[in-house]
Amino acid sequence: QSEELRKAANLAIVVRGLEDPFRDYSSISPSEKAVMIELVETIKSYRLWDCVVGFPLNSQSELASAYRFLAGRQSVFALTALYEPCGRAPLEAMGGGLPAVVTKKGGPSESRVENGKEFGALVDPSDPLDIARGLLRLTTDFDEWEKFKRAGIKRVISKYTWESTAK
């Protein structure tokens, strides 16, 4: 819904195990199909085909490589689920150098803010304009992107390693 965001960024949808996730999702569960159908309909209705790509990442090594590659292109990781219990995926992305835009609902919010210091942009997942605001904050302002990149890596190293967990 945000023209400004459409001009500033493209969207990559990663779906494990689907080589062509927008056209062939016959191998996934009915609930996952329902999500894909809604996603494809949204892409069609807003005419987003020229700024959306979908592809699989089928292993942890592929995922880690993608995070590093995308960080090198000043990309942003987004997890704007209505509720996310843990938020491991944003931590992995942040560790790979991707600043994260994540839901305020659940675990990601606990690992993104401490004593008022932000380690990623928190957004209301039920408000598309707030999601756009968070994404624009990190896709249009290199200083903000760089700040969150450094803060995210530092946060992951200081709080979410085996050594820090053991302590």
VMD Tcl script that draws the C-alpha trace (Angstrom):
set ca {
  {0.00 0.00 0.00}
  {2.99 2.32 0.30}
  {4.10 3.90 -2.95}
  {7.25 5.16 -1.23}
  {8.19 1.63 -0.14}
  {7.45 0.25 -3.61}
  {9.95 2.72 -5.04}
  {12.59 2.05 -2.36}
  {12.62 -1.74 -2.13}
  {11.78 -5.10 -3.62}
  {10.37 -8.05 -1.70}
  {11.87 -11.54 -1.59}
  {9.66 -14.35 -0.27}
  {11.57 -17.44 0.82}
  {9.65 -20.71 0.98}
  {11.55 -23.87 1.90}
  {11.07 -26.70 -0.56}
  {9.20 -24.79 -3.27}
  {11.21 -24.07 -6.40}
  {8.50 -21.78 -7.81}
  {6.46 -20.73 -4.77}
  {4.08 -18.39 -6.59}
  {3.01 -20.92 -9.22}
  {3.42 -24.40 -7.76}
  {2.58 -24.93 -4.12}
  {0.85 -28.27 -4.55}
  {3.29 -30.06 -2.22}
  {2.55 -28.03 0.94}
  {-0.14 -28.44 3.59}
  {-3.65 -27.01 3.14}
  {-3.04 -24.26 5.70}
  {0.22 -23.28 3.98}
  {-1.58 -23.30 0.60}
  {-4.18 -20.91 1.98}
  {-1.41 -18.48 2.94}
  {0.23 -18.78 -0.48}
  {-3.10 -18.26 -2.28}
  {-3.75 -15.11 -0.25}
  {-0.19 -13.89 -0.90}
  {-0.47 -14.45 -4.66}
  {-3.86 -12.70 -4.73}
  {-2.40 -9.70 -2.89}
  {0.53 -9.54 -5.33}
  {-1.95 -9.65 -8.24}
  {-4.35 -7.10 -6.81}
  {-1.60 -4.54 -6.11}
  {0.27 -5.38 -9.35}
  {3.49 -6.20 -7.55}
  {4.93 -8.85 -9.88}
  {7.72 -6.54 -11.01}
  {9.03 -6.04 -7.44}
  {8.48 -9.46 -5.82}
  {10.60 -12.59 -6.17}
  {10.14 -16.00 -4.57}
  {12.69 -18.76 -4.15}
  {13.64 -21.64 -1.86}
  {16.44 -21.86 0.67}
  {16.55 -25.52 1.59}
  {19.37 -25.73 4.12}
  {20.90 -23.76 6.96}
  {24.05 -23.16 4.90}
  {21.97 -21.73 2.02}
  {20.13 -19.52 4.50}
  {23.34 -18.26 6.11}
  {24.82 -17.54 2.67}
  {21.69 -15.66 1.65}
  {21.81 -13.52 4.81}
  {25.43 -12.56 4.12}
  {24.74 -11.89 0.42}
  {21.67 -9.79 1.17}
  {23.48 -7.85 3.90}
  {26.07 -6.95 1.26}
  {23.23 -5.46 -0.80}
  {21.91 -3.36 2.11}
  {18.83 -5.52 2.46}
  {16.53 -5.84 5.47}
  {15.03 -8.93 7.13}
  {11.31 -8.69 7.95}
  {9.23 -10.95 10.18}
  {5.91 -9.21 10.70}
  {3.82 -12.15 11.88}
  {0.78 -11.43 14.03}
  {2.57 -13.31 16.81}
  {6.00 -14.91 16.90}
  {6.79 -16.94 20.03}
  {10.58 -17.05 19.87}
  {12.10 -15.02 17.07}
  {15.14 -17.14 16.24}
  {14.98 -16.29 12.53}
  {15.50 -12.54 13.10}
  {18.42 -13.31 15.42}
  {20.01 -15.46 12.71}
  {19.47 -12.69 10.16}
  {20.93 -10.07 12.50}
  {23.94 -12.29 13.13}
  {24.43 -12.42 9.36}
  {24.41 -8.62 9.14}
  {20.79 -7.97 8.18}
  {18.96 -5.33 10.20}
  {15.55 -6.68 11.23}
  {12.04 -5.26 11.07}
  {9.96 -7.47 13.35}
  {6.61 -7.81 15.06}
  {5.98 -6.17 18.41}
  {4.00 -9.29 19.37}
  {6.02 -11.93 21.19}
  {9.64 -13.01 21.37}
  {11.20 -10.73 18.74}
  {10.27 -7.65 20.76}
  {12.08 -9.04 23.80}
  {15.33 -9.50 21.90}
  {15.13 -6.19 19.96}
  {14.80 -3.68 22.81}
  {16.67 -3.52 26.11}
  {16.70 -0.54 28.47}
  {15.28 1.60 25.68}
  {18.06 0.70 23.21}
  {16.79 -0.66 19.90}
  {18.47 -3.52 18.04}
  {15.87 -3.63 15.27}
  {12.72 -1.85 14.17}
  {9.57 -3.05 15.94}
  {6.26 -2.76 14.08}
  {2.60 -3.46 14.70}
  {1.86 -6.48 12.47}
  {-1.80 -5.52 12.11}
  {-0.94 -2.07 10.72}
  {0.42 -2.11 7.13}
  {1.43 1.55 7.39}
  {3.50 0.84 10.50}
  {5.19 -2.08 8.73}
  {5.96 0.23 5.79}
  {7.32 2.86 8.20}
  {9.69 0.32 9.77}
  {10.86 -0.96 6.40}
  {11.31 2.54 5.00}
  {13.31 3.53 8.06}
  {15.92 0.92 7.19}
  {15.71 0.90 3.38}
  {15.99 4.63 2.76}
  {18.40 5.80 5.46}
  {21.86 4.23 5.18}
  {22.92 5.60 8.58}
  {19.94 3.89 10.24}
  {20.62 0.69 8.30}
  {24.29 0.70 9.33}
  {23.43 1.51 12.95}
  {21.01 -1.42 13.17}
  {23.40 -3.72 11.34}
  {26.15 -3.06 13.89}
  {23.77 -3.13 16.87}
  {22.20 -6.40 15.67}
  {25.51 -8.20 15.23}
  {26.71 -6.95 18.62}
  {23.45 -8.03 20.27}
  {23.62 -11.53 18.82}
  {27.27 -11.99 19.78}
  {26.75 -10.66 23.31}
  {23.49 -12.46 24.16}
  {22.82 -15.39 21.83}
  {25.96 -17.49 21.51}
  {26.58 -20.85 23.19}
  {29.10 -19.15 25.47}
  {26.71 -16.41 26.61}
  {23.92 -18.96 27.09}
  {26.19 -21.11 29.25}
  {27.10 -18.08 31.39}
}
mol new
graphics top color blue
foreach p $ca { graphics top sphere $p radius 0.5 }
foreach p [lrange $ca 0 end-1] q [lrange $ca 1 end] { graphics top cylinder $p $q radius 0.2 }
display resetview
